[in-house]
Amino acid sequence: MKGGLDISNTDFENVYLKDWPFEKDEKVKLYWMDKPYKQNNKWVLDSYFKGKGDIKKLTLDWATIHFLAIGIYYTNGNLNSCEVKKDAHIEDLDLSCIDFKMIEDCLEIELEGLKKKIPTKVFVGSLVLHKK
């Protein structure tokens, strides 16, 4: 399985992916994640990373989901060394007055010269106003 966890390559503070297909010290952005599925009796998910070149698909162990965030940059397969985009703004929001619905759609990407449609589920919220 490409991108599996390499437990032998931990320093008790960092978790690394083995077979990292990008250049050393290259900052790579997590572009998208597919839904999980079973492969060889193990839960995995396909994750799409973009570096300097094309988007590359890595099939990751489901246990890595806790370390992954779309739009975050990773280096050398180290899942603990993620970096937020420099101009990103992070703010806590109170979403208790929002009614969420899920919409299914497809994301189209080109991977290794082939076009691929990835089924997606997007959560859309609408403001709920309560009369007093």
C-alpha positions as CSV (number, residue, x, y, z in Angstrom):
1,M,0.0,0.0,0.0
2,K,1.5,3.3,-1.1
3,G,1.8,5.9,1.7
4,G,1.3,3.4,4.6
5,L,2.4,4.4,8.0
6,D,6.1,3.8,8.7
7,I,6.1,3.1,12.4
8,S,9.8,2.2,12.4
9,N,10.5,5.8,11.3
10,T,9.0,7.7,14.2
11,D,10.8,9.8,16.8
12,F,7.9,9.7,19.3
13,E,6.9,13.2,18.2
14,N,6.4,12.6,14.4
15,V,4.6,10.1,12.2
16,Y,5.9,9.6,8.7
17,L,4.4,8.1,5.5
18,K,6.7,5.6,3.8
19,D,7.2,5.8,0.1
20,W,6.7,9.6,0.0
21,P,6.8,10.3,-3.8
22,F,7.8,13.9,-3.6
23,E,11.2,15.6,-3.5
24,K,13.1,16.1,-0.2
25,D,11.9,19.2,1.6
26,E,9.2,19.9,-1.0
27,K,6.0,21.5,0.5
28,V,3.1,19.4,-0.7
29,K,-0.6,20.5,-0.3
30,L,-3.3,17.9,0.5
31,Y,-5.7,18.6,-2.3
32,W,-8.5,16.1,-1.7
33,M,-9.5,12.8,0.1
34,D,-11.8,10.1,-1.2
35,K,-14.2,8.1,1.0
36,P,-12.7,5.2,2.9
37,Y,-12.9,1.6,1.5
38,K,-11.5,-1.8,2.4
39,Q,-8.4,-3.1,0.7
40,N,-6.8,-6.5,1.7
41,N,-9.1,-6.5,4.8
42,K,-7.8,-3.1,5.9
43,W,-9.6,0.3,5.8
44,V,-7.8,2.8,3.5
45,L,-8.5,6.1,1.8
46,D,-7.1,7.7,-1.4
47,S,-5.6,11.1,-0.7
48,Y,-4.5,13.5,-3.5
49,F,-1.4,15.7,-2.9
50,K,-0.1,18.5,-5.1
51,G,3.5,19.5,-5.1
52,K,5.5,21.3,-7.8
53,G,4.2,19.0,-10.5
54,D,1.1,16.9,-11.0
55,I,-1.4,15.7,-8.4
56,K,-0.3,12.4,-6.9
57,K,-2.6,9.8,-5.4
58,L,-1.5,8.1,-2.2
59,T,-3.6,5.2,-0.7
60,L,-3.3,5.8,3.1
61,D,-4.2,3.7,6.1
62,W,-7.5,4.9,7.6
63,A,-5.6,5.7,10.9
64,T,-3.9,8.6,9.2
65,I,-7.2,10.6,8.9
66,H,-6.5,12.3,12.3
67,F,-3.3,13.9,10.8
68,L,-4.9,15.0,7.5
69,A,-6.5,18.3,6.6
70,I,-7.4,19.5,3.1
71,G,-5.4,22.6,2.1
72,I,-2.6,22.0,4.6
73,Y,1.0,21.6,3.5
74,Y,3.2,18.5,4.4
75,T,6.9,17.9,4.0
76,N,8.9,14.7,3.7
77,G,5.9,12.5,4.6
78,N,5.9,13.9,8.1
79,L,2.2,14.1,9.1
80,N,3.0,16.1,12.2
81,S,4.9,18.9,10.4
82,C,1.9,20.3,8.6
83,E,1.9,24.0,7.7
84,V,-1.1,26.3,7.2
85,K,-1.0,28.7,4.2
86,K,0.7,31.9,5.3
87,D,-2.2,34.2,4.5
88,A,-4.8,31.8,6.1
89,H,-7.1,33.3,8.7
90,I,-8.4,30.9,11.4
91,E,-11.4,32.0,13.5
92,D,-13.7,30.2,15.9
93,L,-17.3,30.4,14.7
94,D,-20.6,29.7,16.5
95,L,-22.7,27.7,14.0
96,S,-25.6,26.8,16.2
97,C,-28.0,28.9,14.1
98,I,-27.1,27.2,10.9
99,D,-29.2,24.3,9.3
100,F,-26.8,22.0,7.4
101,K,-27.7,19.8,4.4
102,M,-25.5,17.5,2.5
103,I,-25.2,17.7,-1.3
104,E,-23.5,15.0,-3.4
105,D,-21.5,16.1,-6.4
106,C,-18.3,15.2,-8.4
107,L,-14.9,16.8,-8.4
108,E,-13.1,16.3,-11.7
109,I,-9.3,16.1,-11.7
110,E,-6.7,15.0,-14.1
111,L,-4.3,12.4,-12.7
112,E,-1.5,10.7,-14.6
113,G,-3.0,11.8,-17.9
114,L,-6.4,10.5,-17.1
115,K,-9.5,12.5,-16.1
116,K,-11.1,11.2,-12.9
117,K,-14.4,12.0,-11.3
118,I,-14.3,11.8,-7.5
119,P,-17.7,11.6,-5.8
120,T,-18.0,14.3,-3.1
121,K,-20.3,15.2,-0.4
122,V,-20.5,18.9,0.5
123,F,-22.2,20.3,3.5
124,V,-24.2,23.5,2.8
125,G,-25.6,25.6,5.6
126,S,-28.5,28.1,5.7
127,L,-29.2,30.6,8.4
128,V,-32.2,29.7,10.6
129,L,-33.9,32.8,12.1
130,H,-36.1,32.2,15.1
131,K,-39.1,34.6,15.7
132,K,-39.5,35.9,19.2
